[in-house]
């Protein structure tokens, strides 16, 4: 059974930073981070190809968030800087593949981790 295990969420003040990690039991998959705020639809935040050579960011996080991966550890990271209250959401790790260049329709989801940014 495929597992995606997120960690690193928490409470931070506006302007602060957090780093999310997602350890996967699969390799060579495109990985991504989605988020869902209360009363809002789930949205993609960032994605990275199976090789790490292609990345995608939603406009609202460009310049603030960085997605990366360590394929030796089957782990993807989301470094979040200059956090804003509107970044508050449950963040989900997702995987699609194998050999995918991006995330369109995830095959697997993590359980989610809460990120709360106070003003």
matplotlib code that plots the C-alpha trace (Angstrom):
import matplotlib.pyplot as plt

x = [0.0, 1.4, 1.9, 2.6, 3.4, 3.5, 5.2, 6.3, 3.0, 2.3, 1.5, 3.6, 3.4, 2.9, 6.3, 7.6, 8.7, 7.9, 9.2, 6.8, 8.2, 6.5, 8.0, 6.7, 6.7, 6.9, 9.7, 9.8, 6.5, 5.7, 4.9, 3.0, 1.5, -2.2, -4.0, -7.6, -8.7, -12.1, -15.0, -12.7, -11.9, -8.6, -6.0, -2.6, 0.2, 3.3, 4.4, 7.7, 8.4, 9.7, 13.3, 13.0, 13.8, 10.3, 8.5, 5.2, 3.9, 0.5, 0.7, 0.0, 3.1, 5.6, 8.7, 7.8, 7.5, 10.1, 9.4, 12.3, 12.9, 15.5, 15.0, 17.5, 15.1, 11.8, 11.0, 9.6, 9.8, 7.9, 9.9, 7.4, 8.8, 7.1, 4.0, 0.7, -2.6, -4.2, -1.8, -3.6, -4.9, -4.5, -1.7, -1.8, 1.0, 0.1, 1.8, 1.1, 3.0, 5.2, 7.5, 5.0, 6.2, 3.6, 0.4, -2.9, -4.9, -3.1, -3.0, -2.2, -2.8, -1.3, -3.4, -2.7, -0.9, -2.3, -0.5, -1.8, -0.4, -1.4, -1.6]
y = [0.0, 3.4, 5.8, 9.6, 10.9, 14.6, 16.5, 20.0, 21.9, 24.1, 27.6, 30.5, 34.3, 36.2, 36.7, 33.5, 30.3, 26.6, 23.6, 20.7, 17.3, 14.3, 10.9, 8.6, 4.8, 5.1, 6.5, 8.1, 9.9, 13.5, 15.0, 18.0, 20.0, 21.0, 23.0, 23.4, 26.3, 26.2, 26.6, 26.7, 24.1, 22.2, 24.0, 23.0, 25.0, 23.5, 20.5, 18.9, 16.3, 12.9, 14.0, 17.3, 19.2, 20.8, 22.8, 24.6, 27.2, 28.8, 32.5, 33.4, 31.6, 32.4, 33.9, 32.8, 28.9, 26.5, 22.8, 20.4, 16.7, 14.2, 11.1, 9.1, 9.5, 9.5, 12.8, 16.1, 19.3, 22.6, 25.5, 28.3, 31.8, 35.1, 33.3, 35.2, 34.6, 33.6, 30.7, 29.1, 25.7, 22.0, 21.0, 17.7, 15.9, 14.1, 11.8, 11.0, 8.7, 6.9, 9.1, 12.0, 15.6, 17.3, 16.6, 16.7, 13.9, 12.6, 8.8, 9.1, 11.5, 12.1, 12.6, 16.4, 18.7, 21.9, 25.2, 28.2, 31.7, 34.2, 37.9]
z = [0.0, -1.0, 1.8, 1.8, 5.3, 5.8, 8.6, 9.5, 9.8, 12.8, 14.0, 12.9, 12.9, 9.7, 8.0, 9.4, 7.7, 7.8, 5.9, 5.1, 4.3, 2.6, 2.8, 0.1, -0.2, -4.0, -6.2, -9.6, -9.2, -9.7, -6.3, -5.3, -2.5, -2.3, 0.3, 1.5, 3.6, 5.4, 3.1, 0.1, -2.6, -2.6, -4.7, -6.0, -4.4, -6.1, -8.0, -9.1, -11.8, -11.0, -11.8, -10.1, -13.2, -13.7, -11.1, -10.9, -8.5, -8.2, -8.6, -4.9, -3.6, -6.3, -4.8, -1.3, -1.5, -2.9, -3.7, -3.9, -3.6, -2.5, -4.6, -2.6, 0.4, -1.6, 0.1, -1.2, 0.7, 0.6, 2.1, 2.9, 3.6, 4.2, 5.3, 5.3, 7.2, 3.8, 3.6, 6.5, 5.4, 5.6, 3.3, 1.5, -0.3, -3.5, -6.0, -9.7, -11.9, -12.4, -14.6, -14.6, -15.2, -13.1, -11.1, -12.9, -11.3, -8.2, -7.7, -4.0, -1.2, 2.2, 5.3, 5.5, 7.9, 9.4, 8.7, 10.6, 10.1, 12.7, 12.0]

ax = plt.figure().add_subplot(projection="3d")
ax.plot(x, y, z, "-o")
ax.set_aspect("equal")
plt.show()
